[in-house]
Amino acid sequence: MRLAFIEKLFTNREIGTNVQTIYLRFKGMSYESERYLCDINCVQLRKALARFQSGNTQLKIVLGAWKGVPYAERLCQGCDLGKVEDEEHLLLICPNT
């Protein structure tokens, strides 16, 4: 299930696409509560998932957008791959996460 979620989330992602667009591509226009709100008992994990889905993270992709840093310069500081630190990199690529 995790892999299907991630593949759907990042399929055909364009550079610079905002988080809300990515989330809507995955979720659609449903306004129902997320299942994890009931299924996950750990409050910290629920908060982390909610932040991730809403784009309220400390990833360079988000912080750089707020600070006006060009997309290509929002590099991951956790590894030496020279990749932009976005959700895809964090979940699938970075060897240090």
C-alpha positions in Angstrom: 0.0 0.0 0.0 2.8 2.4 0.9 4.5 1.9 -2.5 1.2 2.4 -4.4 0.6 5.7 -2.5 4.1 7.0 -3.3 4.0 6.0 -6.9 0.6 7.7 -7.4 1.7 10.8 -5.5 4.8 11.3 -7.7 3.6 10.1 -11.1 4.1 12.8 -13.7 5.2 15.4 -11.1 6.4 18.6 -12.7 9.3 20.6 -11.3 8.0 23.2 -9.0 4.5 21.8 -8.6 3.0 22.9 -5.3 2.2 20.5 -2.5 -1.6 21.1 -2.7 -1.6 20.1 -6.4 0.3 16.9 -5.6 -2.1 16.1 -2.7 -5.2 16.7 -4.8 -3.8 14.5 -7.6 -3.6 11.7 -5.1 -6.7 12.3 -3.0 -9.1 13.8 -5.5 -11.8 16.2 -4.4 -13.0 14.2 -1.4 -13.5 16.1 1.8 -13.7 13.1 4.1 -11.5 12.7 7.1 -8.3 10.8 6.5 -8.3 7.2 7.8 -5.0 7.7 9.7 -6.8 10.0 12.1 -8.6 7.0 13.5 -6.3 4.1 12.6 -3.0 5.5 14.0 -2.9 5.8 17.8 0.4 7.5 18.0 -0.3 11.3 18.2 3.2 12.2 17.0 2.9 10.0 13.9 -0.5 11.5 13.1 0.9 15.0 13.3 3.8 14.1 11.1 1.6 12.6 8.4 -0.7 15.6 8.6 2.2 18.0 8.2 3.6 16.0 5.3 0.3 16.0 3.5 -0.3 19.7 4.0 3.2 20.7 3.0 4.0 22.0 6.5 7.4 20.4 6.7 11.0 21.6 7.1 12.0 20.2 3.8 14.2 22.4 1.6 11.5 22.3 -1.1 9.1 24.1 1.2 11.5 26.4 3.1 13.2 27.4 -0.2 9.9 28.4 -1.7 9.1 30.7 1.2 12.6 32.2 1.1 12.7 32.6 -2.7 15.5 30.1 -3.2 15.6 28.7 -6.8 14.2 25.2 -7.1 17.6 23.7 -8.2 19.3 25.1 -5.1 17.0 23.5 -2.5 19.5 20.6 -2.1 19.3 17.9 0.6 21.9 18.5 3.3 21.5 15.0 4.7 23.4 13.3 1.8 25.9 14.0 -0.9 23.7 13.1 -3.9 23.1 16.7 -5.0 19.4 16.2 -5.2 16.6 18.6 -4.4 15.2 17.8 -0.9 11.6 17.1 -1.7 9.1 14.5 -0.5 10.1 12.0 -3.2 13.8 12.3 -2.2 13.1 12.0 1.5 10.9 8.9 1.1 12.6 7.0 -1.8 16.1 8.2 -2.6 18.0 9.7 0.4 20.2 7.0 1.9 20.2 8.8 5.3 16.5 8.8 6.0 
